[in-house]
Amino acid sequence: MEYFIGIDIGTTSVKSIAFSREGKTLCEQAISYPIKHPFPDWSEQDPDEIATAVFKSVENILTDLSPQVPRLCCFSSAMHSLIAVDGEGRAISPSIIWADNRANEIAARIHRDNQAQTFYKLTGLPVHAMSPFCKLQWLKVNQGDIFNKAFKFVGIKEYIFYKLFGIYVVDVSIAAATGLMNGESQRWDPWILEQIGISEDRLSEIVETEKIFSSPGIFPILKNIPFVIGGSDGAMANLGATDEAGSLVITVGTSSAARLIVNKRQIDPYMRTFCYYINKHQWLVGGASNNGGIVLQWLQEDFYRSKENVNVFLDQALSADPGAGGLIFLPYLMGERAPVWNADAKGVLFGLRINQGQAQMVRASLEGVIYCLYAISQPLFEKTDIRNIYATGGFARNELWLQILADIFNLPVLVSETIENSAWGAAKCGMMAIGVSFSIKAPISKTYYPNASVHPIYVKGFQKFLRLYELLKGEFV
């Protein structure tokens, strides 16, 4: 049996999936790991725990599909993580992840000094606490012993690749999301590195997303199998979903994002969106929100302390009308990235009345996450005629959430048979690297069409959502 392994290193779990070349899932292994918050605004993970989960998930697939071995393994990974490692490749810091806001004051100072535009134009990444550029400056000021002792500064996929192959490499799409790479040259930017006080040799070598490696020490059985480095979870999700022009890919997992693939670099004059190089004249344009499924997880586990099945909990929202009876939720529980880039943003529930209960709360939360994505997408609508949406990630299993997405955007929402598009995109990237033909477009399992009578309700709700943020943002500090 022929199969291809796509490995998606996500925020709260790794998913390793064996695919056929048509995109059919043959075997799936998922292993979870926690996020730790030792102080307010800190979000960390144990890089060795993640690495162990990655290797175990692959090992489980090899066991399940034995004696067959894969044609290849290729990777997708969450962006913006930062790990300091010593000369032996051991982590001397936790993995500081995208949700970490400890560097917020450093980012704010860059904006106050009117330097943010300069960095954004160079890198394509708006200045924000989540970027490794800001995290490195925080580390230098606040944990100078670790900063000085570090042999390299790497992300989670680089850390795992070192364990596999004994070299430090980073794919260009992950490097583009660090705030350290020049968007035009696709190399580390000397001027930016000078601002931090590090040299290029303390970072990994930048390689293309289709770069092939072989002979992983941890898997002797795979010594003749190509390992392709792949790309960021965002780039791989878009690659896995569609190559159609005018198709917006929306992903909701722990966080959420709206992204387009374009054929030239696009810099937004208002710094609302990112622009990451992928490969071969492909650029990823869009924005990510800190707040996706984690909002509903918080509502269920921490606010209501509900032990119900998650689908049962979310289905309560079916009894609430569109617009949740006027209830508006600004779901900024983790601060916010695009389009406001405000790490100080806070969650706000507005419009609560005595006749509103749990059903309206759940619905307002579902709607609030989509309002964030609709706000992110406004700059994309300005430049692109978007005709439909591909939905990927865990939320694509929830029919109500998908209908809300269609109704707010007033566009058809397509769901493919493979909703784990980051893993499938990684498998496709690997197939392209070794010259294997594959199914260009995954079969669509369902399409959700907008309800013309509901969209006007959401237009009014969205405008109120935007006004509330503008009125309250001065109070978030």
Order of alpha helices (4+ residues) and beta strands (2+ residues): beta-beta-beta-beta-alpha-beta-beta-beta-alpha-alpha-alpha-alpha-beta-alpha-beta-alpha-alpha-beta-beta-beta-alpha-beta-beta-beta-beta-alpha-alpha-beta-beta-alpha-beta-alpha-beta-alpha-beta-alpha
